[in-house]
Amino acid sequence: MKIKKVLALMLSVTMAAAMLAGCGDKTNGTSSDQGETTEAVQDMGPRSAGVPIADNAVDFAKSLKLGWNLGNTLDAVGGKTVDSETAWGQPVTKKELIDFVKESGFTSIRIPVTWGSHIDENYNIDPAWMARVTEVVDYAIDDGLYVIINTHHDCDYYYPSEEKFSEGEAYIKALWTQICENFKNYDESLIFESMNEPRLTNTNKEWWFQSNDPEGVASIECISKLNQVFVDTVRSTDGYNTTRYLMVPSNAASPDNALHDAFVMPTDPANRLMVSVHAYSPYDFAMNATGYDTWDGSKINDLGFMDKLNDKFIKNGYGVVIGEFGATNKDNLESRVAWAKDYTGKAASLGISCILWDNGGTKVGGENFGMINRLTRTVYYPDILSAMVASYEEN
């Protein structure tokens, strides 16, 4: 019998015993103006979204299909308490919102989390913050969504240089050891992502560098090593962490940097790895406010990075997830609908799942990727969303 099946059987027995003992009540936390929180460390039986768990990373990545990012929320910086959730103008996340995300056709959710604002000098996570993150994860798990959590605006803690490698190593080990302990009884429907866009922050090489630039290449190599630290840390813990699917990025989560020869996937005894890329592509249409605003299919070859990801990763047994994508509002709804159909259609045909970035912005201009009105629980651009959902229903 495979290790995974043995573990699942053991955990199922544990869950049954916990239920008989009345251990299913997880409202033992404290109350705050954020609402009732859960205990930081889950000591009950397994928690599962009840979604299919594939036996390999390629099929599992494909099963995430269309996802949604809870952007500018638990990743917001500007406060050290749970109130930081609203620091960037988004409302407190409620169960009703996550219910609506599921009802709108999304099958997965990425919950970006910034931890660095909620730790002490020894990297111990504030229990109240861990409890709040757990509460939001539970909303999504209870709705039958695949869930991704990460370390988001923590780039300064894992700056990708050889000089600062030991700092990043210590941070990743400390953070993920605590996160793993907290979520060890959550099954593989909960995915861990090592880092968010690790890069050479506050330099002229933060977002782009020549492919042969020595500092840039060294940063990619450092990130590969940090990803290995992450995998080793997760696999050294217990519960479902021994078989959990893991996502890892290259520099800035750029597809080009993931395709760079310097980027290598970690060694994983469970063989359950996915590469994470962010692709607001083509840049001049999807991200650049002063770029072009018409999508007629003539630039579809600019989405060829997906074919390259397929060749390097999928064909070699690694899943591919586009963890962030979107096209900013340029008052060009018809073109954004056409782009959404082409982008997600191509991704879905290759087995690449896409997680829509949503930061709540809807004005015309750069980096306005709002899709769901979190207060009224309505969709800003139903035609765009319908095109994306249809792509994954057809593939």
LINFEN-V782973 format. One record per residue. N is the residue number from 1. SS is DSSP state (H for helix, E for strand, - for the rest). PSI is psi in whole degrees, -180 to 180 (* if undefined). OMEGA is omega in whole degrees, 0 to 359 (NA if undefined). Layout:
# LINFEN-V782973
{{N:SS:PSI:OMEGA} {N:SS:PSI:OMEGA}}
This chain:
# LINFEN-V782973
{{1:-:137:182} {2:-:152:181} {3:H:-42:181} {4:H:-43:183} {5:H:-38:178} {6:H:-45:180} {7:H:-43:180} {8:H:-40:179} {9:H:-44:180} {10:H:-43:181} {11:H:-32:177} {12:H:-40:177} {13:H:-42:178} {14:H:-43:181} {15:H:-43:180} {16:H:-43:179} {17:H:-39:180} {18:H:-40:180} {19:H:-41:179} {20:H:-32:181} {21:-:0:180} {22:-:28:183} {23:-:6:183} {24:-:-8:180} {25:-:117:181} {26:-:37:179} {27:-:36:181} {28:-:8:182} {29:-:-167:181} {30:-:163:179} {31:E:146:176} {32:E:-179:179} {33:-:-3:172} {34:-:-10:185} {35:E:177:182} {36:E:131:182} {37:-:162:179} {38:-:168:172} {39:-:144:182} {40:-:-46:181} {41:-:122:182} {42:-:120:182} {43:-:18:180} {44:-:-167:179} {45:-:-177:184} {46:-:144:173} {47:E:133:184} {48:-:142:175} {49:-:-8:180} {50:-:23:180} {51:-:159:180} {52:-:136:177} {53:-:106:181} {54:-:159:182} {55:-:-3:179} {56:-:157:188} {57:H:-33:181} {58:H:-49:180} {59:H:-35:180} {60:H:-46:179} {61:H:-41:179} {62:H:-33:184} {63:H:-16:178} {64:H:-30:177} {65:-:-126:183} {66:E:127:180} {67:E:173:183} {68:E:137:178} {69:E:129:172} {70:-:69:189} {71:-:155:176} {72:-:36:184} {73:-:-93:178} {74:-:-9:175} {75:-:-7:183} {76:-:143:175} {77:-:161:182} {78:-:2:178} {79:-:159:182} {80:-:6:178} {81:-:179:178} {82:H:-17:178} {83:H:-15:179} {84:H:-17:178} {85:H:-31:183} {86:H:10:186} {87:-:-26:181} {88:-:26:170} {89:-:1:178} {90:-:150:180} {91:-:165:173} {92:-:132:181} {93:-:126:180} {94:-:160:181} {95:H:-36:182} {96:H:-34:178} {97:H:-48:181} {98:H:-35:173} {99:H:-43:182} {100:H:-38:176} {101:H:-47:179} {102:H:-45:182} {103:H:-25:183} {104:-:-5:175} {105:-:0:178} {106:-:144:180} {107:-:-8:178} {108:E:163:179} {109:E:136:174} {110:E:126:181} {111:E:92:179} {112:-:135:182} {113:-:125:172} {114:-:122:184} {115:-:-26:188} {116:H:-24:178} {117:H:-3:187} {118:H:35:179} {119:E:160:175} {120:-:-172:184} {121:-:-15:178} {122:-:14:178} {123:-:19:175} {124:-:129:183} {125:E:137:176} {126:-:123:181} {127:H:-34:180} {128:H:-36:178} {129:H:-44:177} {130:H:-39:180} {131:H:-39:180} {132:H:-43:177} {133:H:-44:179} {134:H:-41:181} {135:H:-45:181} {136:H:-40:175} {137:H:-43:180} {138:H:-37:176} {139:H:-47:185} {140:H:-41:178} {141:H:-44:181} {142:H:-22:179} {143:-:4:178} {144:-:34:178} {145:-:144:165} {146:E:142:186} {147:E:134:176} {148:E:130:170} {149:E:154:186} {150:E:-171:166} {151:-:116:195} {152:-:-87:182} {153:-:55:181} {154:-:22:188} {155:H:-35:181} {156:H:-24:181} {157:H:-21:178} {158:H:53:178} {159:-:126:190} {160:-:75:173} {161:-:156:181} {162:H:-34:181} {163:H:-32:183} {164:H:12:183} {165:H:-45:183} {166:H:-34:176} {167:H:-50:180} {168:H:-40:179} {169:H:-46:181} {170:H:-41:181} {171:H:-48:182} {172:H:-43:179} {173:H:-47:183} {174:H:-48:183} {175:H:-51:187} {176:H:-25:174} {177:H:-43:179} {178:H:-42:180} {179:H:-42:179} {180:H:-42:179} {181:H:-42:182} {182:H:-39:187} {183:H:18:186} {184:-:-25:181} {185:-:9:175} {186:E:131:185} {187:-:-171:189} {188:-:-1:172} {189:-:-15:173} {190:E:123:185} {191:E:140:176} {192:E:136:177} {193:E:124:192} {194:-:-53:186} {195:-:159:175} {196:-:115:175} {197:-:53:175} {198:-:135:188} {199:-:175:180} {200:-:74:186} {201:-:147:176} {202:-:31:173} {203:-:170:178} {204:-:4:177} {205:-:21:184} {206:-:-43:186} {207:-:-14:182} {208:-:145:173} {209:-:160:178} {210:-:145:185} {211:-:-21:179} {212:-:12:180} {213:-:123:185} {214:H:-42:181} {215:H:-39:178} {216:H:-45:179} {217:H:-41:179} {218:H:-36:179} {219:H:-38:177} {220:H:-43:179} {221:H:-39:178} {222:H:-42:179} {223:H:-39:176} {224:H:-41:179} {225:H:-40:179} {226:H:-37:176} {227:H:-37:177} {228:H:-39:175} {229:H:-43:179} {230:H:-50:181} {231:H:-45:180} {232:H:-39:180} {233:H:-48:180} {234:H:-47:184} {235:H:-18:179} {236:-:-8:178} {237:-:-179:187} {238:-:-165:183} {239:H:-146:181} {240:H:-6:180} {241:H:-19:179} {242:H:-21:182} {243:-:5:183} {244:-:143:175} {245:-:139:185} {246:E:144:178} {247:E:139:180} {248:E:141:180} {249:-:172:166} {250:-:-166:181} {251:H:125:179} {252:H:13:184} {253:H:24:181} {254:E:135:175} {255:H:-40:180} {256:H:-41:180} {257:H:-28:174} {258:H:-32:180} {259:-:-9:180} {260:-:144:181} {261:-:-25:182} {262:-:-18:181} {263:-:123:177} {264:-:145:177} {265:-:149:179} {266:-:165:170} {267:-:130:184} {268:-:117:180} {269:-:-26:180} {270:-:-14:180} {271:-:48:182} {272:-:66:184} {273:E:146:175} {274:E:142:175} {275:E:139:181} {276:E:125:176} {277:E:154:175} {278:E:130:188} {279:-:93:171} {280:-:83:194} {281:-:149:348} {282:-:145:186} {283:H:-44:185} {284:H:-21:174} {285:H:-46:192} {286:H:-27:186} {287:-:-43:186} {288:-:114:183} {289:-:-25:181} {290:-:9:178} {291:-:-163:182} {292:-:157:186} {293:-:7:182} {294:-:130:176} {295:-:111:180} {296:-:9:179} {297:-:-10:183} {298:-:-20:181} {299:-:17:186} {300:H:-24:177} {301:H:-18:177} {302:H:-10:175} {303:H:12:181} {304:-:-13:176} {305:H:-27:179} {306:H:-38:177} {307:H:-39:180} {308:H:-39:176} {309:H:-38:177} {310:H:-45:183} {311:H:-42:184} {312:H:-38:189} {313:-:-59:186} {314:H:-44:181} {315:H:-13:178} {316:H:17:171} {317:-:8:178} {318:-:139:175} {319:E:157:176} {320:E:128:176} {321:E:125:172} {322:E:98:189} {323:E:-20:175} {324:E:135:172} {325:E:168:178} {326:-:169:176} {327:-:120:183} {328:-:153:182} {329:-:119:174} {330:-:28:185} {331:-:46:186} {332:-:54:187} {333:H:-47:183} {334:H:-41:180} {335:H:-36:178} {336:H:-33:176} {337:H:-45:180} {338:H:-42:178} {339:H:-45:181} {340:H:-40:180} {341:H:-46:181} {342:H:-44:184} {343:H:-56:183} {344:H:-28:177} {345:H:-44:179} {346:H:-45:180} {347:H:-48:182} {348:H:-37:181} {349:H:-23:179} {350:H:-2:182} {351:-:23:179} {352:-:123:177} {353:E:150:183} {354:E:132:180} {355:E:109:185} {356:E:129:175} {357:-:130:179} {358:-:107:177} {359:-:9:177} {360:-:-8:184} {361:-:134:180} {362:-:-2:180} {363:-:164:177} {364:-:129:180} {365:-:-167:185} {366:-:143:173} {367:-:44:172} {368:-:100:189} {369:-:27:181} {370:-:138:175} {371:-:-39:183} {372:E:128:172} {373:E:111:188} {374:-:-18:179} {375:-:-44:182} {376:-:-10:183} {377:-:60:175} {378:E:165:180} {379:E:127:180} {380:-:-42:186} {381:-:76:184} {382:H:-31:181} {383:H:-38:177} {384:H:-48:181} {385:H:-41:180} {386:H:-39:179} {387:H:-40:180} {388:H:-46:180} {389:H:-42:182} {390:H:-36:180} {391:H:-41:182} {392:H:-20:174} {393:H:-28:184} {394:H:-12:183} {395:-:*:NA}}
